[in-house]
Amino acid sequence: MTRAETVSDRIDTARADLSPTEIAVGLAFAAAIAFTLVFLQEPLVHDAMHNFRHAAGIVCH
């Protein structure tokens, strides 16, 4: 039986595979999305950003 991949496994893989610049860009992108969602609470915009996060592969719930 194989072991399920965990968040910790994904973090370890990211540390091994990504450069510091790629990590910084990813964090900046995530921060920009979070900032936008905080100030754009219009339901249609909020839902669109939520769907975009899922399309980008970001798990939020």
C-alpha positions as CSV (number, residue, x, y, z in Angstrom):
1,M,0.0,0.0,0.0
2,T,1.4,3.4,-0.9
3,R,1.5,6.3,1.4
4,A,-0.6,9.4,0.6
5,E,1.2,12.6,-0.2
6,T,1.0,15.2,2.5
7,V,1.4,18.9,2.6
8,S,4.8,18.4,4.3
9,D,5.8,16.2,1.3
10,R,4.8,18.9,-1.1
11,I,6.7,21.6,0.8
12,D,9.8,19.4,0.8
13,T,9.5,18.8,-2.9
14,A,9.1,22.6,-3.6
15,R,12.2,23.4,-1.5
16,A,14.2,20.9,-3.6
17,D,12.8,21.9,-7.0
18,L,12.2,25.6,-6.9
19,S,14.8,28.4,-6.9
20,P,14.5,31.2,-4.3
21,T,13.4,33.5,-7.1
22,E,10.5,31.2,-8.1
23,I,9.5,30.9,-4.4
24,A,9.5,34.7,-4.1
25,V,7.4,35.1,-7.2
26,G,4.9,32.5,-6.0
27,L,4.6,34.1,-2.6
28,A,4.1,37.5,-4.2
29,F,1.4,36.1,-6.5
30,A,-0.4,34.6,-3.5
31,A,-0.1,37.8,-1.5
32,A,-1.5,39.8,-4.5
33,I,-4.5,37.4,-4.7
34,A,-5.1,37.7,-0.9
35,F,-4.9,41.5,-1.0
36,T,-7.3,41.7,-3.9
37,L,-9.8,39.4,-2.2
38,V,-9.7,41.5,1.0
39,F,-10.6,44.7,-0.8
40,L,-12.8,43.3,-3.5
41,Q,-15.7,41.7,-1.6
42,E,-18.2,42.3,-4.3
43,P,-19.7,38.8,-4.6
44,L,-19.2,38.4,-8.4
45,V,-15.5,39.5,-8.2
46,H,-15.0,37.4,-5.1
47,D,-16.4,34.3,-6.8
48,A,-14.4,35.0,-10.0
49,M,-11.2,35.2,-7.9
50,H,-12.1,32.1,-6.0
51,N,-12.6,30.2,-9.3
52,F,-9.3,31.6,-10.6
53,R,-7.4,30.3,-7.5
54,H,-8.8,26.8,-8.2
55,A,-7.9,27.0,-11.9
56,A,-4.4,28.0,-10.8
57,G,-4.2,24.9,-8.6
58,I,-4.4,26.7,-5.3
59,V,-6.4,24.7,-2.8
60,C,-8.3,27.0,-0.5
61,H,-10.7,24.7,1.3
